[in-house]
Amino acid sequence: MPRSDQSATATLPPRRVPEPFLRAEIAAFPLGSEESFHAGLVELDPQFREDNKTGELWRACEGRLAPHTGWSLDRLVAARDRGWFGPQPRGDRQAVPMHDYLRTLARSHLSPRAGVTEIEESTDLTSLDAADHYRWLTLTLPEDLLLAALGVEPAPVRVDLDPPLLVRRLLDLGVAEIHQHVGGGMDFPLLWASALAAIATPDVGEDALASPGAPLSEGKNLVRWLLVAAVARCLLTEYLIRGGQDFLAFVRDSYLSSKRVAWTPRRRETLHAALSALITGDDKRLPDIEPLRDLYADIHPTALTLKDFPVESVNDAFRRCDPIAVRLDLHGKSAGERWFLRKAFAYLDDKHRVPCGVRAGILDQHDDYFARVFWQTVRIRCQYYRTVVQRPLTGGLQWFIRFYGRLGNLRNPLNPIRPQVSYRVAGEGHRIRALEFRTSVANTPIEIGEEVLGFLRSWQRVLKETSGSMFEPEMGVIFHFIKDRDERAWSKGTPGAFWAETFAEPNREGGMDVTHGRYVDYFAKQCGKARALAELIEAVPSCLWVIRGLDVANDELGVPTWVLAPLFRHVLDVSARVSMLEDGLEPLKVTAHVGEDFRHLLEGMRRIYEQVHYILGGTKGRLGHAVALGVEPQAWAESVGSVLMPTEDRLWDLVWEWRLYTRYRIRPEFLAAAPAGRVEILLNKVRELSDHIYGKHAYQVEELAEAHHMLHRFLVPPYTRSPAVEGGYDTFLQAARNIKWSNDGRIHSPRRVGKILETYLDDEHAFRRGQTLIDVPVRLDEVDALNAVQHALRRGIAQLGIVIEVNPSSNLLIGDLLDLRNHPILRLNPPVPEPSAPPPVAIALGSDDPLTFSTELLREYTLLHQAACAAGYPERVVQGWLESIRRTGMDARFTKAWRPSANKKVKDLIDAMSKYLHEPY
């Protein structure tokens, strides 16, 4: 078994949790935590008696946070007092109503201004620190809730965070959104409106939000709770419209016992049970989903009509998906939710005014009932927010996948307008120059064509809305292959040990029986998608005006690059041939999510190189994220100490590193200078790891290097007649055998290299030995090697003109960077180049998944502005730096201007795709 090396590094201090995050979590705990929902608080008692709910809530909060933060209890309590009660003691020491708590919290971060507000500045924090604290708070609670709680009329609709000169320049000169996933391209208010309609339909099953780590019984009860909240929200609205003696009497007289409402006894029982469950936060009291859904569908005027009469615009979605907006004929962004919150806060304010002869702060029981139902409704919405917006401080793509996967069918009402949604969110209501959005490849050419046709029809409406502007916005679709690790185990949160039953295992029990082999099930499925996309391009050549690129995304560690190499090659070859059939057409371009998720920094850089060499080839494509290029090796080493990883992955890392030093089938731009003694260390370790996995065959490092190279080439020409995309279950083994018996001199040691590939692809025992976990201490010599490799990789990428797509919010959360001042972009492309550093790498900016990361494109520019200023760069330098990033985004965009006009071109494209699909024009 491989041995762990003894670490030469000293014991490192644990990494601390960012203070703004912790303060935000504590401050939001009375609304954002599951414990607060089950407690059902309507006020916070500053005396914290042991037997009251506020004391119980604090015990839960301390138990959740104290063991993992490194903070003293004094600091935790101080953060609690500030977040729950404000900066100074109240004289009467009376309980604080929840609306007063929320208003104080909102005003501690935002100025109480109507229309458009801004960050509240104080003498205690710099403006950048104040913005940072607010940013963390909006990852904890919905921003629109904070805006409504400010208590001004009209309530502000947004926070002015973006430097005005920066925004003006971006919009005047033209900005491109080059990295956005259309499935997450909305903001939370729009998703909430969509969900309010979707949950009334059977398309959203009871377990639609079930997910490991999700709130409310791992999401198993969340759909029912959303239905309960939606019903309660409608009842509260009716009461606020009609008025009456009190809310409890209103519910009883208008619904539970009223003869004017033609409800069956069962429906009244369902309503009573739903409200009872809501005010107690008790899962066991929840009604079954079918009567609950029937009740809500009966209340929502339009939810069941949206399939036959789809929404046509973002404003139409807000107006028709939210039952409050339908009831009151409200128009505008989140008009229904904003009305609901403002009126409820005003009502609670009025009930807390001091009547003659009555002590302040006391509610009668009926007011208490309104408050309980309202705040529980708000808490459910907060739980949903925290279900779909990624929770910080857990890195890696598997964590992200959970949050993104929870969007599901609750987005269905927005499907007909996805490009309109993406365009609006990308520009935050402003007009941007170009929009690229990404989506996965469907299984058949017809399904892909139907999706593209829907995109074109939606984009036609965008062009109508932007007519008369100085430029016609450009649009392009990037189709990506999705990496999956297994069928279900990882998504359920119960992965098998040592990668058992994943697509990586040659002889997994759930796989096909025809022939065993690594990734064959996954490969066969993706082959079908690649052939379908290529078939559509051949059938409708003009679709290359709108389909502009290929990508691979999702679980970076789940599937190696070599599996996808023939799929990219096939689709790219077809697009290149087809592009010659019509003037103005261009072949597809390539980008890839890579170097974003890694166990060891060397692993992240290896995967970047594999993508550049074997997928991009000599083209000037782009790389998504590529965080490993900019992470400072010494800082990374100090943060991890040592890395636990599979033997097999460590072997490929070291073999690739040896290739860089010796220029073994390596592009000359990437030749690295080996630190003193490093090559000898590599040779010894490679031999040890190879013997463990492959037995005592005494494979030489050159043979393993050839195997690593051929693994990425054996399924594409010249080693096959055409890229292998038939997806047969003997495809891999047959190609490996062809390598083994090759005698044309193109392959070094073909028999031994072919044997390595055969064993790697089909030997279950070798696979299991390769999953043996070893500790890899990051010693000083390893740090020197990482610096050498990173320097070479950055130099090569810069020389090739490859552009890195940077997404600050995504990188902050997936990369667990703690603070944007640590963002790798400040090393990859610093505002002021460092003389001893490699050449700067070209950078472009995107938002990635605006919903999941609670952001949008212009906000991402602002975050980079704040990060650079906080790092000490002068404002003038930062402005020039961001301008160069903007220009790079425009220059590197995959979209094309549609000539002679976008309106004419989109009509022609709709006609061509409709003809192919046999749909009426």
C-alpha positions, 0 to 999 in steps of 0.5 A: 500500500502507498505510504504517506510522506512525512510532512515538513510543515509546522502545525497551522492555525485553524482557518477562522469563519468570516465575521460578517457571515457569523454576525449575519447568521446570528442576526437572522436566526429568529427568522431564518432558522428552522428552530425559529419556525418550530418555536413560532415566536412573535417577539424576542424577550431581552431577559432570556428567561430559561423557560421562554421561547427566546431563551430556547432559541438562543440555546439552539443558536449557540449550539449550532454556531459555537462549536465551529467558529472559534469565537468566544461566548462573549463575542457570540452574545454581543453579536446576538444582542446587536442583531436581535435588539439593536446597538443599544439597550432599550429602557423598558426591557420589554419584549421586542415584537418581530416587526420591530426586530426586523426593522431594526435589523434592516435599518442597521444595514440600509438607509430608510429611503423610499424608491432606491436606498443605499448601504447605511454607513457608520463611523465604525465600518468603512464603506467596503466593510459595510457592503461586505456585511450587507452582502453576507446578510443577503445570503441569509435572508431575502433582500426584498424582505429587508427592503419592505421592513425599512418602514418607508413609503413607497418601500424601496425596490432596490439597493444602490450598491453599484458605483455610478461611474462604473455602471454608466461606463459598462452600459454605455460601452456595452457589456456581455454576459458570457457565463450564465446558466439559464436554469438559474438565471432568475432572481429569488422574487421571480422564482417565488412568484413562479413557485406560488403558481407551480405548487398548485399543479401536480407537476410539483410532487410532494418530494420535489424539494427532498434533498440532503441537507434541505430544511424541514425534514431534508425537504420532504415536507417543504412542498406541503409547507409552501402550500400552507404558507401560500394559503395563509398568505391569501387569507392574510391578504383578504383580511388586510383588504376587507378588514374586520374585527380580528383575523381569527374571527375573519377566518372563522366567519369567512371560511371555516363556518361561512355559508357564502363559501361553497366548500365541502366539510373536508376543505374546511377541515383542511384549512383548519388543519393547515393553520393549526400546523402553521402556528405550531410549526408541527410537521405532524399536523400537516394535511395530506398534499392532495387536499392541501393542493386542491384547497390552494388551487381553488384559491389561486385564480390563474395557477391552473391556466398557465399551461394553456395560456403561458406567461409572455414576459417577466412582468406578466409572470409577476402579475399572473403567478402571484395570487395577490397580484391577480387579486389586486391587479398589481403590476411590476416586479414582485408587486404582490409580495411587496404589497403583502409585506408592506400592508402586514407591517403597517397593520402590526405597527398599528396594533402595537401603538399604545391605546389609551390606558393600555401598556405598550407592546401588549397584543390581544389574542386576536392580534397575536393570531395574525402575528403568528400566522404572518411570521410563520408564513414569512419564515417558510419563505425564508426557509425556501430561500435558504433551500435554493440560495447556496449556504456558505462555507462548504466548498466543492461542486457537490454542495452546489449541485444540491442547491441547484437541483432543488429548483426543479419544476417550481420554475415551470411557469417561467419556461416560456420566457427563460431568455427574457428572464436571463436578459433582465436579470443580467442587466438588472433592468438595464440593456446589455450588449450580449447574452450567452446562456447555457443549458444541457443537451436534450436526448433527441434532435427534436427535443433540442430543436423545440428548446431552441425554438422556444428560446428564439420566440422569447428572444423575439420579445426581447428584441421588441422590448429593446427596439429603438436602442443604440444597438440590438442585443445579441443572444447565443446558446451554449449547450453543455454536457453534464457530468454525473457521478452516479445514478442517485447515491450522491444526490441522495447524500448516501454515496458508497465507500471508495466510489463504489457503484459510480460510473467510474467502477468497471463492474458496478452492479447497476451497470449494463451487462453487455461488456464491463468498463469504466464510464460506459453507461455514462458515455453511451448516454452522452453519445446519444446527446452528442449525435442528437445535437450534431443531427440538428445542426446538419438538418438546420444549418442556420441554427449555428447563428443561435447555437454558439458553443459547447461546454461541460459542467456540473460535477468536475471530479465525477468524470475525467476529460478523456470520456468527453473528448470524442463527443466534443470532437464529433460535434465540433467537426460537424459544425465546422463542415456545416458552417461552410454552407452559408455565408456568415456562419461560424463553427461552434466554439468551446468553453468548459467548467474546469479547475473549479473543484479539486482536492489537491491544487495539482489535480485542479491544474492537471484537469485544466491542462487536459481541457486545453490540450485535448479539447480546445486544441489550438483554438482560442476558447475559454475556460470556466472558473479555472480557480486553480490557476490563481490560487496562491500555492503557499496560502493553499498549503497552509489552509489544507495541511495535507490532502486525503485523495485516491491513489489513482488520481495522485498517480495521474497528477504526478505523471502529468507533472513529470510530463511538464518538466520533460516536455513529454507530448506537451505543447511547448508553451507549457514547459515547466522548470522542475525545482531541484530534486523534484524529478527524483521525488516524482520517479520514486513516488510514481513507481510506488503508486503504479506498482500498488495499482497495476502490480509488479509490471515495473511500468516506466514513467514514460509508459505511464505518461504515454498512457495518460496521453493516449487515454485522451486520444485513443477515441479520436482520429488518427487513432480511430477513423472518426470520433467514437460516438456510437456509445457501444459497451465495448468501445473503450476496450476495443480502442485500447486493444487497437492501441496494444497492437498498433505497429505504425510507430506513432505510439511508444511501447504500444503493447505495454501502454495498451495493457495499462489502458485495458487494466485501467478501463476494465479491471475491477481489482485495479480500480479498487486499488486505485481508490485506496486513500493516501495522505498527501502532505503539502511539504515545502518541495510540493509548494515549490512544484505547485508554483513551477507548474502554475507559472508554466500553465498561466504562461501557456494559457496567456500565450494561447489567448485563452480567456478565463470566465470569472464569477466572483460570487460563485467562486466565493461560495464554491471555492470557499474563498471566505473573502473576495480580497482572496479571489484568484483573479487578483493574481491571474490578472492583477490591476497592476502587473507584478514584474516577477509574475507570469503574464496576466491571463485574459479575464471575462466576467459572468454571473454563473447562476444568479439565483443560487449565488444571489447576484447578477452581472453588474453586481459581479463587476461591483464585487470585483471593484470592492475587492480590488479597492479593499486590496489597496489599489487606487480607484483610477487603476481599478476603473481601468482594470475593470474596463479591460475586463469588460473589453475582454468579455466583449471580444471573447463572446461567442455570440454574433450580430444578426445581419441585416437586422436582429428582428429579421434574423430571428424571424428567419430562424424561427421559420427554419426551426418551425419547418424542421419541427413541422410546427406552424410558423 
